[in-house]
Amino acid sequence: MKKISILFLLSIVILSFTSCEAPWKQLFNGENLDGWDIYVGPKEEGGEPIGLNKDPLNLFSVVELEGEKVIRISGEINASLATKEEFENYHLTVDLKWGDEVFSRRNSGLLYHSYGDFGVGLGVWMSSHELQLMTGNMGDSYRMGKSYCEIPMKQNNEGKYVYTKDATQTPSIPDTDTRIVAKDGDYENAIGEWNTVELYCVGTTSVHVVNGNVNMINYNSGKFLGQGNTEPLSKGKIQFQSEGGELFLRNIKIKPIKEIPKELLQ
């Protein structure tokens, strides 16, 4: 009886610990775009932006695909779908796949730690870090607007900067050659198949994960103030880009975490 009682108590303790794990929060409610803002850029180069929460081209919509409701991003012109809420210290996951329509190329991005005004980044987006979703480059790191971080990187024979795990951490600075740092591995599925992209952010460190594989780590996230000055950047809104190709999103969810799993940083 004593052994049974001890086992029972142990099971209660284990259950209490597991139940303390923070639950997932769905960022897409499966019905509409409540909780999101839309900012639409100009229809043509040099034109005036259409602006905030005006979407005459229906760039962002909820459609039924394969028997479930998903977000469709048309990609026709450049625009942002941005959370109204800011997030800090989290694990984010989203499923995505490319559609058939292509206006320029299959390009989009998951922009995180987004801050400030729309339009600072390439005339459309908020300043942020970009987890690149463009096909062939999924997982790259890009400095959108006035963001800054440090990435272990090396320059390859083509002059491209590539994330290299054991290399020296080097500043990734807007409007310089280091603003784009390529992933160290291609884990994207074929066009038309679903991909799962995960983002882990704690403090000023972030990890990009594509289909279960780490292919980028950013350190010392900051706002770039110019003349070598930065200040820490550890939170912000989340944006998805309309940028040239039809894209579908589902299962967008987030939960708070206290630390990035050690195995992702090794």
C-alpha positions in Angstrom: 0.0 0.0 0.0 2.9 2.4 0.8 4.4 1.8 -2.7 1.0 2.5 -4.3 0.6 5.7 -2.3 4.1 6.9 -3.2 3.5 6.2 -6.9 0.2 8.0 -6.7 1.8 11.1 -5.1 4.6 11.1 -7.6 2.0 11.0 -10.5 0.2 14.0 -8.9 3.5 16.0 -8.7 4.4 15.2 -12.3 0.9 16.2 -13.5 1.1 19.4 -11.6 4.4 20.3 -13.2 3.3 19.5 -16.7 0.0 21.5 -16.2 2.1 24.5 -15.4 3.4 24.8 -18.9 2.0 27.8 -20.6 -0.8 27.0 -23.2 -0.6 27.9 -26.8 -2.5 31.0 -27.9 -4.0 31.0 -31.4 -3.1 34.1 -33.4 -5.6 33.1 -36.1 -9.0 32.4 -34.8 -10.0 30.3 -37.9 -12.8 32.6 -38.9 -11.6 36.2 -39.6 -8.6 38.6 -39.2 -9.7 39.9 -35.8 -6.5 40.9 -33.8 -4.6 41.9 -37.0 -4.0 45.2 -38.7 -3.4 45.5 -42.5 -1.1 48.1 -44.1 -1.1 48.3 -47.9 1.7 50.0 -49.8 1.4 51.7 -53.2 0.0 50.0 -56.2 2.8 51.2 -58.4 6.4 52.2 -57.7 6.6 55.8 -56.4 2.9 56.0 -55.7 1.2 56.8 -52.5 0.5 53.9 -50.0 -3.1 52.8 -49.8 -2.6 52.9 -46.0 -3.8 51.3 -42.7 -6.7 48.9 -42.6 -7.7 49.6 -46.3 -7.5 46.5 -48.5 -9.4 47.1 -51.7 -7.4 44.4 -53.5 -8.3 41.8 -50.9 -4.6 41.0 -50.3 -5.4 39.2 -47.0 -8.5 37.0 -46.7 -9.7 33.9 -45.0 -10.5 31.1 -47.4 -11.3 27.4 -47.2 -8.5 25.1 -48.4 -8.3 21.3 -48.0 -11.4 21.4 -45.8 -10.1 24.0 -43.3 -10.1 27.8 -42.9 -6.7 29.4 -43.7 -5.3 32.9 -44.3 -4.6 33.6 -48.0 -2.0 36.2 -48.8 -2.4 37.1 -52.5 1.0 38.7 -52.9 -0.3 41.1 -55.6 1.4 44.2 -54.1 3.5 44.8 -51.1 1.6 44.9 -47.8 1.7 43.9 -44.1 -0.5 41.8 -42.0 0.5 42.7 -38.4 -0.7 41.7 -35.0 -2.2 44.4 -32.9 -0.4 42.9 -29.8 3.3 42.9 -29.0 5.1 39.7 -27.9 8.2 39.0 -25.9 9.9 35.7 -24.8 8.0 33.2 -26.9 7.9 30.2 -29.2 5.9 30.9 -32.4 4.9 28.3 -35.0 3.1 28.6 -38.3 2.3 26.3 -41.2 2.7 27.8 -44.7 2.6 26.7 -48.3 2.8 28.5 -51.6 -0.1 28.8 -54.0 -0.2 28.9 -57.8 -0.4 32.6 -58.4 2.9 34.5 -58.8 3.0 38.2 -59.5 6.8 38.7 -59.3 8.3 35.8 -57.3 7.3 33.6 -54.4 8.4 36.0 -51.7 7.2 36.7 -48.2 8.6 37.0 -44.7 7.8 36.6 -41.0 8.8 39.9 -39.4 9.2 39.9 -35.7 10.1 42.4 -32.9 8.3 44.9 -35.2 8.3 48.4 -33.8 7.6 52.0 -34.9 5.7 53.1 -37.9 4.6 51.2 -41.0 6.7 52.3 -44.0 10.1 52.5 -42.4 11.0 49.2 -43.9 11.2 49.5 -47.8 8.3 51.9 -47.7 5.8 49.4 -46.3 6.8 47.5 -43.2 7.7 48.3 -39.6 11.3 48.0 -38.6 11.9 44.4 -37.5 13.9 41.3 -38.0 12.9 39.1 -40.9 12.7 35.4 -40.9 12.8 35.1 -44.7 10.0 32.9 -46.2 11.0 33.4 -49.9 11.2 30.1 -51.6 14.9 29.0 -51.8 15.8 31.3 -48.9 13.5 30.1 -46.2 15.2 30.9 -42.8 17.5 33.7 -44.0 17.9 36.7 -41.7 17.2 40.2 -43.0 17.4 43.6 -41.3 14.1 45.3 -42.1 14.1 49.0 -41.5 16.2 50.0 -38.5 16.9 46.7 -36.8 20.3 45.3 -35.7 21.7 42.0 -34.5 24.9 40.0 -34.4 25.2 36.7 -36.3 28.0 34.1 -36.5 28.7 34.4 -40.2 31.3 33.9 -42.9 31.5 35.3 -46.5 31.5 32.7 -49.2 33.2 32.7 -52.6 30.3 34.6 -54.1 30.5 37.4 -51.5 27.3 36.2 -49.7 27.3 36.2 -45.9 26.2 32.9 -44.5 25.3 31.8 -41.0 28.1 29.7 -39.7 27.5 28.3 -36.2 31.1 28.5 -34.9 32.1 31.7 -36.6 32.7 35.0 -34.9 29.5 37.0 -34.2 29.5 39.9 -36.7 27.1 42.9 -36.8 24.2 42.6 -39.2 23.5 46.3 -40.1 20.7 47.9 -42.2 21.7 49.3 -45.6 25.0 47.4 -45.6 26.1 44.1 -47.2 25.5 42.3 -43.9 21.8 43.2 -43.8 21.1 39.8 -45.4 22.6 36.7 -43.9 21.8 33.4 -45.6 20.7 30.3 -43.8 23.2 27.4 -43.4 20.9 24.7 -44.8 17.9 24.4 -47.0 15.0 22.5 -45.3 12.1 23.8 -47.4 9.6 21.4 -48.8 8.6 21.4 -52.4 6.2 24.0 -53.8 2.6 23.1 -52.9 3.6 21.2 -49.7 3.1 22.6 -46.2 6.1 23.8 -44.3 6.3 24.4 -40.5 8.3 27.4 -39.5 9.2 28.0 -35.8 10.7 31.0 -34.1 12.1 31.0 -30.6 12.8 34.4 -29.0 14.1 35.0 -25.5 15.8 38.3 -24.5 17.9 39.4 -27.4 18.4 36.0 -29.0 16.2 34.4 -31.7 16.4 31.0 -33.4 14.9 30.2 -36.9 13.7 26.6 -37.3 12.4 25.3 -40.7 10.6 21.9 -40.7 12.4 20.9 -37.4 15.8 22.1 -38.4 17.7 25.1 -37.0 19.2 27.2 -39.8 19.8 30.6 -38.2 20.6 32.1 -34.8 20.5 35.9 -34.2 22.2 37.4 -31.1 22.1 40.9 -29.4 19.0 42.1 -31.1 18.7 45.8 -31.2 17.2 49.0 -32.7 19.8 50.6 -35.0 20.1 54.3 -34.0 22.9 55.1 -36.5 26.6 56.0 -36.1 27.2 52.6 -34.4 24.6 53.2 -31.7 22.0 50.6 -30.8 19.6 49.8 -28.0 18.2 46.4 -27.0 15.2 45.1 -28.9 13.4 42.1 -27.3 9.8 42.5 -28.2 7.4 43.7 -30.8 4.6 42.9 -33.2 4.6 40.1 -35.7 4.1 40.8 -39.4 3.5 38.6 -42.5 4.3 40.1 -45.9 2.4 40.2 -49.1 5.3 40.4 -51.5 4.9 38.8 -54.9 3.4 35.4 -54.5 0.2 33.6 -53.2 0.8 32.2 -49.8 -1.4 30.2 -47.4 -1.0 30.3 -43.6 -2.6 28.1 -40.9 -2.0 27.0 -37.3 -0.4 30.4 -36.3 0.1 30.0 -32.5 2.4 31.3 -29.8 3.2 30.6 -26.2 5.5 32.3 -23.6 8.8 30.6 -22.8 11.5 31.4 -20.2 14.5 30.0 -22.2 15.4 28.7 -25.6 15.8 24.9 -25.5 19.6 24.2 -25.1 19.6 21.7 -28.0 18.6 24.4 -30.4 21.6 26.5 -29.4 24.2 23.8 -29.7 
